[in-house]
Amino acid sequence: MDSQRLYERARNVMPGGVNSPVRAFQDMGVSPIVVKRGSGSQLWDYGGRCYQDYVLSWGALILGHAHPRVVEAVCAQTQDGTSYGALCELEIIMAETIKNHISSIDVLRMVSSGTEAVMSALRLCRGYTGRSKILKFDGGYHGHADSMLVQPGSGPLAFALSGSAGVTEEVVCHTLVCPYNDLGAAEAIFKRYGEDIAGVIVEPVAGNMGVVLPQPGFLEGLRDLTRKCGSLLVFDEVITGFRLSLSGYQGVIGISPDLTILGKVIGGGLPLAVYGGKEEVMRRVSPDGPVYQAGTLSGNPLALAAGLAVVRELMRNNHWEKTLEKEAIHLEKTLIEAFQEVDIPVTINRIGSMIGLFFTKGPVEDVHAAKNSDLSLYRAFFRELFLRGVFFPPSPLETIFLSLAHDSEALEKTCEAIQESARALRKIGK
Ligand SMILES: *Cc1c(COP(=O)(O)O)cnc(C)c1O
């Protein structure tokens, strides 16, 4: 049985042969990986090939695959039941742990995916303020709730257009879009629609247009605008929460949003996400308040066992951020030098253990600049790395992630593959 034959079977029974589009490796020029096993920093496919993994379940696996403490915690929990549909202690411990680390969160609710958390938080913004409009930023990804599947419209109105078949104009007519890092544009929108804006949702560090850092003053400006106009500020920290610090990116820059979304790392590789924030706002959620939201598997004990094992491991190792950052800096430096050597311009946006790689002179400060980079060169680089056993994101404009499982041996192998791949790109005349 090889990966190729399995993938053909998959295509017969699932759209694109996958359960999330990016796994289909569209336009990447290689057949998608079919995973047999993951351990530490590595993945194995059915052909017996091994890959150093820098996708890490799209950032969820900060400890790497099958970390012994996570495996142990999940196995132990299965003995006591896998879902209760009733309150259990793990939920309380997790809620208290999050609240202890993220000072903007007084009260929170657990759900099963980032999409669900975003959808619920936006409903809460509307329910709390009695307003209808939501402002998001072009290139920001907040899951696949209808109102977030938009593209910017043309003209100064900043109203969104549908970004997917099946998402009607009626659904997106309350979504406003403006460029990331463009505080002036956000101010103009607030001038015009401020009274109608229920909330602003933003990735405090953008991780879904490659990595794009907030310019100084951007997030502070959004905090001021929303406060002045009585709108809620929502930080989508699904990627950054528990990755950039135990208190998220908000803890790093010292800005307090009204609501925060967590996901990915907090579930330790199982389905768990959170929305939470100010007491006064969160008490509007059912059954304390009138904003309805529910879930059969919400606060699932297996996901909580995994998530708590991850958080405890991070707390135990109080230099984890520095360790991850050191790995990331090493990788960044190798990428820069490898492409310098072959005269290919690259821009790297890095923060902590998140790396964005763009084939352009740069700078890259919004999705427009990101998309104007050489995406086909990224794809060629991906292929060269993949053939050498290194798994970078199988789509341009995603984040390269590090985990604590990437030891110096893994990194050395990766760096060699990067150098060889860069030289291969020069040879094929890119
Ligand atoms: C992944 C992601 C989501 C969606 O989370 P899912 O669990 O995939 O639904 C939302 N926001 C951001 C910033 C993300 O990176």
The ligand as a MOL file (V3000), in Angstrom:
LIG
                    3D

  0  0  0     0  0            999 V3000
M  V30 BEGIN CTAB
M  V30 COUNTS 15 15 0 0 0
M  V30 BEGIN ATOM
M  V30 1 C -7.0310 28.1890 12.2540 0
M  V30 2 C -7.6280 29.5200 12.5380 0
M  V30 3 C -8.9990 29.6950 12.7890 0
M  V30 4 C -9.9940 28.5880 12.6030 0
M  V30 5 O -9.8260 27.5470 13.4860 0
M  V30 6 P -10.4260 26.0900 13.1160 0
M  V30 7 O -10.2100 25.3000 14.3410 0
M  V30 8 O -9.6600 25.6320 11.9220 0
M  V30 9 O -11.8720 26.2980 12.7900 0
M  V30 10 C -9.4460 30.9240 13.1960 0
M  V30 11 N -8.6030 31.9770 13.3230 0
M  V30 12 C -7.2840 31.8520 13.0720 0
M  V30 13 C -6.3940 33.0350 13.2660 0
M  V30 14 C -6.7640 30.6300 12.6480 0
M  V30 15 O -5.4540 30.5480 12.3520 0
M  V30 END ATOM
M  V30 BEGIN BOND
M  V30 1 1 1 2
M  V30 2 1 2 3
M  V30 3 2 2 14
M  V30 4 1 3 4
M  V30 5 2 3 10
M  V30 6 1 4 5
M  V30 7 1 5 6
M  V30 8 2 6 7
M  V30 9 1 6 8
M  V30 10 1 6 9
M  V30 11 1 10 11
M  V30 12 2 11 12
M  V30 13 1 12 13
M  V30 14 1 12 14
M  V30 15 1 14 15
M  V30 END BOND
M  V30 END CTAB
M  END
